[in-house]
Amino acid sequence: MTDIVMLLTVFVLAIYVGFAVITKVPPTLHTPLMSGSNAISGITIIGSVVLAGALHEAPLAKLLATVAVAFATINVVGGFLVTHRMLKMFKRK
């Protein structure tokens, strides 16, 4: 029971700190930060593909790894699309 309380405490603190940090970022930096998060999502994709392809993992772990691959891929593609759109705004006509 103590482990669950500790993990829940860390989770709630991570939500609070993440929200506090994100709300203090000026809007002009959101798109470059999204581009940087593509690298982190790429690491997530690699880890979840490795876990999904493991031979002796539990079915729940494989399911969660597959979901992680899908969401991280959406994040990477969305980040690249937003970055491409932002860079297109600065091209000369």
Secondary structure as UniProt FT lines:
FT   HELIX           2..23
FT   HELIX           27..29
FT   HELIX           30..52
FT   TURN            55..56
FT   HELIX           59..89
//
